[in-house]
């Protein structure tokens, strides 16, 4: 599972969304899930941005992280800035707490490596 921590007000997060969509398409049909967790404080702003970015489509896992400022998940991961990407294996173990973004070849290499391990 590739997790994208983002927010509607985060320009770098929004700038990375087209690359994220391409990454999803590239790994379509393979056992890779993409999860988008928004740190927005305003649910309506999150809904509008998620709709605009196509995160309300069927099969896309997109959620608003409630009370993000006090989130134990974000505290445990020491999330200080976004965008931030995480990579988990098939058993839910965190493989990369600072996974590469969707723009370059590094995340593709990591995903392929994990998929080969499933064979």
ROGU-841887 format. One line per 4 residues: number of its first residue (from 1); their letters; for each residue x, y, z of C-alpha. Coordinates in Angstrom, 3 decimals, decimal comma. Last residue first. Layout:
NUM) A) X:Y:Z ~ ...
***
This chain:
119) XXXX) 5,565:-14,140:-6,550 ~ 4,944:-11,716:-3,685 ~ 8,597:-10,657:-3,487 ~ 8,428:-9,580:-7,115
115) XXXX) 5,615:-7,185:-6,151 ~ 7,789:-5,604:-3,460 ~ 10,639:-5,017:-5,899 ~ 8,225:-3,620:-8,478
111) XXXX) 6,882:-1,175:-5,871 ~ 10,369:-0,080:-4,834 ~ 11,468:0,439:-8,451 ~ 8,348:2,416:-9,258
107) XXXX) 8,906:4,544:-6,172 ~ 12,466:5,385:-7,288 ~ 11,550:6,092:-10,944 ~ 10,192:9,569:-10,339
103) XXXX) 7,042:11,584:-9,816 ~ 5,075:9,513:-7,309 ~ 7,076:10,662:-4,283 ~ 9,714:8,462:-2,704
99) XXXX) 8,875:6,710:0,554 ~ 9,758:8,433:3,820 ~ 8,387:5,965:6,385 ~ 9,342:3,122:4,038
95) XXXX) 8,585:-0,525:4,808 ~ 5,801:-0,110:7,357 ~ 4,336:-3,523:8,035 ~ 0,726:-4,007:6,987
91) XXXX) 1,100:-7,657:6,021 ~ 1,107:-6,945:2,264 ~ 3,893:-4,390:2,707 ~ 3,513:-0,730:3,589
87) XXXX) 4,954:2,317:1,804 ~ 4,574:5,822:3,138 ~ 4,557:9,175:1,361 ~ 4,685:12,668:2,757
83) XXXX) 3,443:15,787:1,053 ~ 3,548:17,208:3,589 ~ 5,509:18,380:6,597 ~ 6,302:17,463:10,191
79) XXXX) 5,125:13,858:10,216 ~ 6,926:12,179:13,092 ~ 5,537:8,763:12,138 ~ 4,311:8,191:15,698
75) XXXX) 2,928:11,731:15,846 ~ 1,150:11,358:12,518 ~ -0,444:8,105:13,626 ~ -1,289:9,480:17,091
71) XXXX) -3,279:12,229:15,402 ~ -3,406:15,401:17,487 ~ -3,012:17,890:14,662 ~ -4,852:15,552:12,286
67) XXXX) -8,101:15,837:14,211 ~ -9,898:13,664:11,683 ~ -7,847:12,265:8,812 ~ -10,063:12,839:5,794
63) XXXX) -10,179:9,794:3,577 ~ -9,432:8,718:0,032 ~ -9,201:5,115:-1,144 ~ -9,754:5,177:-4,898
59) XXXX) -11,586:2,134:-6,251 ~ -14,522:4,094:-7,583 ~ -13,700:7,729:-8,139 ~ -13,865:10,242:-5,301
55) XXXX) -10,153:10,946:-5,535 ~ -10,480:12,521:-8,963 ~ -8,371:15,581:-8,127 ~ -11,348:17,954:-8,323
51) XXXX) -13,459:15,638:-6,147 ~ -10,704:15,323:-3,549 ~ -10,182:19,092:-3,570 ~ -13,902:19,798:-3,072
47) XXXX) -14,289:17,131:-0,371 ~ -11,166:18,319:1,505 ~ -12,358:21,937:1,455 ~ -15,746:20,749:2,763
43) XXXX) -14,127:18,726:5,560 ~ -12,166:21,703:6,895 ~ -9,178:20,708:9,016 ~ -7,363:19,212:6,046
39) XXXX) -4,775:16,529:6,830 ~ -5,943:14,374:3,930 ~ -5,143:10,688:3,763 ~ -4,890:9,232:0,259
35) XXXX) -4,483:5,457:-0,009 ~ -3,196:3,702:-3,112 ~ -3,408:-0,073:-3,192 ~ -0,966:-2,344:-5,019
31) XXXX) -1,846:-5,944:-5,900 ~ -1,569:-5,392:-9,653 ~ -4,458:-4,618:-11,970 ~ -3,475:-0,959:-12,241
27) XXXX) 0,193:-0,398:-11,433 ~ 0,837:2,096:-14,247 ~ -2,588:3,640:-13,806 ~ -1,928:4,316:-10,136
23) XXXX) 1,484:5,807:-10,968 ~ -0,118:8,053:-13,602 ~ -2,665:9,257:-11,029 ~ 0,152:9,975:-8,565
19) XXXX) 2,028:11,938:-11,211 ~ -1,076:14,083:-11,778 ~ -1,424:14,533:-7,976 ~ 2,130:15,797:-7,363
15) XXXX) 1,271:19,483:-7,935 ~ -1,594:19,122:-5,459 ~ 0,755:17,977:-2,712 ~ 3,340:20,636:-3,598
11) XXXX) 0,597:23,291:-3,304 ~ -0,649:22,128:0,111 ~ -3,992:23,855:0,842 ~ -6,074:20,818:-0,145
7) XXXX) -4,054:18,555:2,117 ~ -1,737:15,546:1,650 ~ -0,457:12,318:3,179 ~ -0,116:9,796:0,330
3) XXX) -0,013:6,136:1,315 ~ 1,256:3,415:-1,021 ~ 0,000:0,000:0,000
***
